[in-house]
Amino acid sequence: MPRAHPGNRPDAAEIGSGGETRPQFSGPSLPPEAIAEHISVDSNYGEGSTDRDDADSAFFDRESSTASLTESIFNYQYENGRRYHAFRAGAYPLPNDEAEQDRMDMQHHIYLLIFGGNLYQAPIPQQIERALDIGCGTGLWAIDFADMHPEASVIATDLSSIQPSWIPPNLRFEIDDAEEDWSYSYKFDYIHIRSMAGSIANWPKLMRQAYDFLKPGGWIELTDFETWAHTDDNTLPETSAYHEFQVKLNEAAIKFGKEMNVAPKLRGFVKDAGFVNVVEDARKVPLSPWPQDPRLKELAMYMNLQMMESIEPYSLALFSRVLKWDKERINTLLDGVRRDLKNLNYHMYSIVHCVYAQKPLES
Ligand SMILES: C[S@@+](CC[C@H](N)C(=O)[O-])C[C@H]1O[C@@H](n2cnc3c(N)ncnc32)[C@H](O)[C@@H]1O
């Protein structure tokens, strides 16, 4: 059964004024064609920023503040210097510590940059009754969505209780495993699933449950990055550390039982589940600031920082637990990956896939 999150802020207008220390990014929004088209290479390379704001300390203020949060949620597991979730320990291979929370927050802002500041793309009505965010992480998306839809009751679930306490009154965080049988006593108008690559063992079951718990005519939206770097000009050698990293990461995730590179499959997942009016928006996102276009270059600078912060959390547990590599071997590969991410002769990009679809009205 889901457990309710302790915090509820009294007034939505207070967001950003009461101890919020989340990093805020602003930047250019990208018209779809800028990403869909061939990307020109800049021959005068720039440099990315490596600054990172402090983590939100609100988390430490709220533990054990209600009876509904038990030790099983906060009894975190520590491994290789990183902190992992306690509820359903071992189920999700990425950490939940402050560095990871910062990374998730930065990724939220990168999604906003990519999609022109839009929180979602599905054409949901202006007034909805209920929305669900699966695997909400630090909850920034859910907070923004709840602020944008004050008429709606929003539930956001995660294995980790890493969400802030001061939240819109129409939002509730719950600690829950999305792979368990859902027990909601109502149906949703909209279900949002973002960056769940490597989190889900049984996508058809997740899609089936989402279908069953949507109202007829309700929308589902899934967004994720491919965990595979493409180039249009074959500039990433197969002998590179980055290439080895992505091959091993995807291999280890499959062995672990939670495939990582699911983004290209999202469209098929929703179609197979019976959703209709399926729309896919796929965009190229450069992994380092090699493009000439200044808007793409700026996005790529954020993306490069995000990649630098992602490679360890994504691989550490999978490489050590599944591939049985020791820390030295992992570090050697990751050092090489960091060098490759700084090598602007490698014109790498990922593809972000946003898929939205509707439950048929007659269902
Ligand atoms: C990469 S984060 C994405 C967070 C958020 N959706 C976003 O886009 O910023 C993945 C999140 O999914 C959560 N997660 C993984 N497996 C889960 C599961 N079976 N049920 C619920 N949450 C899960 C993790 O704890 C983590 O917070």
The ligand as a Gaussian input file, in Angstrom:
#p B3LYP/6-31G(d) Opt

LIG

0 1
 C       15.594000       9.217000     -12.915000
 S       14.431000       9.498000     -11.662000
 C       13.193000      10.442000     -12.532000
 C       12.426000      11.367000     -11.627000
 C       11.295000      12.170000     -12.285000
 N       10.324000      11.336000     -12.942000
 C       11.824000      13.181000     -13.236000
 O       11.589000      13.086000     -14.433000
 O       12.503000      14.102000     -12.764000
 C       13.609000       7.942000     -11.497000
 C       12.781000       7.869000     -10.250000
 O       11.959000       6.717000     -10.316000
 C       11.889000       6.141000      -9.039000
 N       11.519000       4.730000      -9.185000
 C       12.266000       3.742000      -9.693000
 N       11.588000       2.591000      -9.704000
 C       10.364000       2.861000      -9.189000
 C        9.209000       2.088000      -8.919000
 N        9.192000       0.774000      -9.187000
 N        8.139000       2.687000      -8.367000
 C        8.161000       4.004000      -8.082000
 N        9.223000       4.799000      -8.323000
 C       10.316000       4.233000      -8.855000
 C       13.261000       6.356000      -8.461000
 O       13.255000       6.287000      -7.048000
 C       13.622000       7.739000      -8.987000
 O       13.275000       8.746000      -8.071000

